[in-house]
Amino acid sequence: MIPKQTIDEIFDAAIIEDVVGEFVPLKKRGANYLGNCPFHNEKTPSFTVSPAKGIYKCFGCGKAGNSVNFVMEHEHYSYPEALRFLAGKYSIEIEEEELTDDQKEAADERESLYIVSNYAANYFKKQLLESNEGKAIGLSYFLERGFREDIIEKFQLGYNPDGWTAFTDEAEKAGHNLKYLDKSGLTIVKGDKKFDRFKGRVMFPIHNLSGRVLGFGGRILKSTDKAAKYLNSPESEIYHKSKVLYGIFTAKKAITQEDICYLVEGYTDVISLYQSGVENVVSSSGTSLTEGQIRLIRRFTPNITILYDGDAAGLKASFRGIDMILQEGMNVRVVLFPEGEDPDSYAKSHTTEELKDYITTKAQDFIRFKTSVLIKDVGNDPIKKAELIKDIVASIAIIPDQIKRSVYTKECSSLLDIPEQALINETNNILRKNIAKQTKKSSSQFQHQEQEIPDDLFLPEEFQGQKEEKGSGDLQHWEKEIIRLLVSFGDQTIHVELTNEQDEKVKEEVSAAVYMIDNIIGDGIFFENKTYQKVFDFYNEKLKNDQLPSHQDFINNTDQEISQFVIGIFSTQHELSPNWEKHKIFTITEDQQLTLAVERTTLSFKLSKVEVLILEKQEEIKIEKSYDKQLELMKEEKAFQKIKIQLAAKLGRIILR
């Protein structure tokens, strides 16, 4: 683990404009720097870096953060990886905290597997490029496939000699333990016998996000062999097939820039497309698509286009993967290549422009794709057509976003000439069953009576005819305003009127934070928004220890919810020009009227909270069947109404009843 003291040192050293400027050309604009956002394509710069606040913010795509966040986002590093990157940049030595024996053993084993995998990648590459056998068999194969030498180097392609222990012998001579050769799957050990897993195969190293080798795919070239054409490394401490995508290391930057990921089936598909200029491409390496792989793509983009070669059996098998992508809330489209073509062959026989044009113009949404595949078996059979419609509706029901479900429902209705309401009803039936299953699974120890769910529950709100409850929107606004003032001005002094022990009105100086926190905690109020509550609690804990948290305490907070929210508060697209005062034009800023802002915001927050409580009590009264309980609830509601009038009077508002 990296000690907190070292983390603080890294944050202090990592100058935001210096870190960002290494990746993005920046121009000085007033107190800030401006540049084109590296996270989305834009012609007009909206990416701002604030040295004073130590943050960056894109007002186009919304990305924001500090120096560490930027490295994590841009290079797709984990938090520790980003810290180590910055430590290296600023020559900060990291002395890891002492680990337990078990932690050391696990870390040592993982690192040993990485080391032996890296050695293997270099060995295979050297054999391919320098040995007579490698050049005659492996290199000639790749060149015949049309791969350029720079692409062979880029993907670290290699060759494992056709000898039972050629690699293993060399690895052991180099000092690598047979135990780790076995655990990595590079060597198969049976009793006192050992032999190379990938003997006589061309090699495709599989990298993680930071470029470290996790495992390998190997293709055999001898047609007479009965062995499997492709062979992958087995699962290990560092290689989990369900969480790895071939080509993700080379594709991640392009995926982010293009905001789309192309998904293919094989290693050579990835390499051919990359060589042809489509760099945002990855492969599931011949395995069925998994949730882990989908979530890995989602870190870079919500948009996936799957490229298929048109094999009918394979297309039907792909439906499950498409449903999994939809279930993750991502957007999926499909491209079918002409009969007899696959991504590899099409890329080789067409120009870059033709390839890009084809995969763009031929992309179709999952409804049209499913229909085009299944309609061939339907003919004029109404039963089969009904099954086709149910199949497509089942996929629509998986989509978590209501508006997207509505759009796809409308498209399905138009495409298959089915009344939209019939599709809505079927979608809702599926959703009801899913809810019933989840309820039964999560609370099997209790007996629940199934409640009737209205037909419009799962449609977007604008189609439901429901209005937002009065007060709830105000509460969200004032909750955010309280936290904004607390974080921005909590350390500043305000002058408030208080009542002393002699019941006299006196003016006193207190910090804005103490005033707001004491008022809110004193009335037992909690925030509806969990992130706001986290920020509030963090501030309160600091005050208990006689500390006032600085802006950097929030910006560099290890809790990303707190950090990202506060960075959003501090990010402003426009700022007052210092030139106004030169022309004797003076403006009143918020901090100059802080006392009034804090008092009115605190009162408005309380008032909106009380309004929501009143609405809740009114709803309880409506459904309560016990007369005595109704009277009790009405008394509580009356008490809240009285508080509401008092708060409104302090704010100078008139309550109409």
C-alpha positions, 0 to 999 in steps of 0.5 A: 500500500502507498502511505497517505503521507506519500499520497499527499506529497504526490498531490502537492507536487502534481501541478494540474497545468503541468500534468494536463499540458503533457497530453493536451496543448493549453493556452493561457486564458485569464487565470485559467488555461484552455484547450481542446478536450482529449475525451471527446472530439470538439472544434471549439475549446471548452476544456478548462484547467484551473491552476488556482483550484487544481482542477480541470473541467470540460464544459462540453462532455462534463469530464472533470477532476484533479491531476490524479483523476486526469491520469486515470481517465486519460491513460485508463489507469487504476488509482494506485497506477495513476499515483505511481505514474505521477510519483515517477514524473516528479521523482517521488520515492514510494516506500510501500507500507509493510504488508502481511505475510499473506499479502506479500505472498499473493503480491509476489506470486502475481508479480512473478506471473507478470515477469514470466509472461513478459519474458515469454512475450520477448522470447517469442518475439525474438524467435519470430524475428531472429531464428531461422525457424521463426522467420521461415514459418512464423514471420512468413505466415504473418507477412502472407496475411498482409501484416506490416512489420510495424504492426507485427511489432505493435502487437508483439506477435511471436513464435514458439519453436516446434520443440517439446521443451524449447521455451521451457528450457530457455526460461529455466536457464534464464532463472524462471521458476518452473512453478510460475511457468506452470501456473501461467500455463506456458508450460504443462507439468505432469509428474516429472515431465514438462513440455511447452503448451504452445509448441509450434504456434504463432503467438498473440500476447494478450495485454491488460489496460496498462500494457502488461502481458497477461496470457497468450493465444497461439495458432498452430500452422501445421494442417496435419496436426489434430490439435486445436487450431487456436489455443489460449492460456488457462486461467491464472492469478493474472489472466481471467478470460471473462474480464479481458479483451484482446487489443484493449491496450492498443484500442483504448485511446481510439475508443475514447476519442471516437466514442465507439468500440468495434467488437470482433471475434478473432485476433487477426480481425483486430490486427487487420482492422487496426492496420487499416486505420480502424484502431478502436477495435477489440476481440473477445478472443473466441470466447462468448461475450461476458459481463466483465468484458462488456463492463470493460468496454463501458469504461471507455464508451457506451457504444458498441458495434459488433462486426459479424461475418454472416454465418447463420448459426453464429448470428443466432448464438450472438443474440445472448451477447447483444442482450447482455450489452443492452442489459448494461444500459449500453447502445449496440449496433451490428454490421454484417459483412457480405457472404464469404467475407469477414472483418479480416478479409474485408479490411485487406481487400478494401481501402481504409475509406471503403472499410470505414464507410461500410462499417458506418453505413451498414450498422443497424440496431438490434431490432433490425438485426434480429428481424433480418436474421429470424424473419427468414424462418418465419415466412407466412406462419403467424405463430412463428411471427408471434414468437419473433415479436416476443423474442424482440420484445424480450430484448427491449424489456432488458433495457434499463432506460425507460426512454430508450425502451419507448423509442425501440418499442415505437420502432418495433411497432413500425417495422413489424406492423404491430400496434404499439400498445400491444408491445407496451403491454407485453414489455410490461408483462415481462417487467412484472415477472422480473420484479416478482422474481427479484422480490421473491429471491431477495425476500424468500423468508417473507410472504409478499402479496403481489401488487397490481402494477399499472400498465404505464409504470414502465413508460417514460414519465412524459407518457405517464401523465405524472407530475413531480410532487410539489416540494421535491424539486425545491428540496433537491435545489436547496440541498445542493445550495447548502452543500455548495455554500458549505464547501465554497464558503464554510471557512468564512466568517458571517455575522448573525443575530443570536439570542443569549441566555438573558433572551437578548438579541446579539450579533455574533461572529461564527463561521458559515460552516458552524452556523449551517451544520449546527442548524441542520443537525440541531433540527435532526435533518438529513439529506435525501441525496446520499452524496450531499450527505457524505460531503456534509458528514465529512465536513462535520467530522473535520469540525469535531476535530477542530479542523476546517477542511480546505478545498483540496481536502475535497478535491483530492478526496479518495471518495470519488463521489465527494471529489467529483461533486465538489469539483463540479461546484468549483468548475465555472465556465465564466469568471469576472474579468479583473478589468471591470474595476479598472473601468470603475465598474464594481460588482457585488459577489456572493461572498460579499453578501455571505451572511444573507445567503447562508441565512436564507439558504438554511431557512429555504432548505428547512422550509422545503424539507418541511413541505415534503414532510407535510406531503408525506403526512397527507399521503399517510392520512389518505391510506390510513384506515384506523381513525385514531391513527388518522387523528394522530397523523393529522396532529403531526401534519398540523405541527409541520404546517405551523413550522412551515408558516414560521419559516415562511414568515422569516423568509418574508413569504406569504403562505396561501391556503 
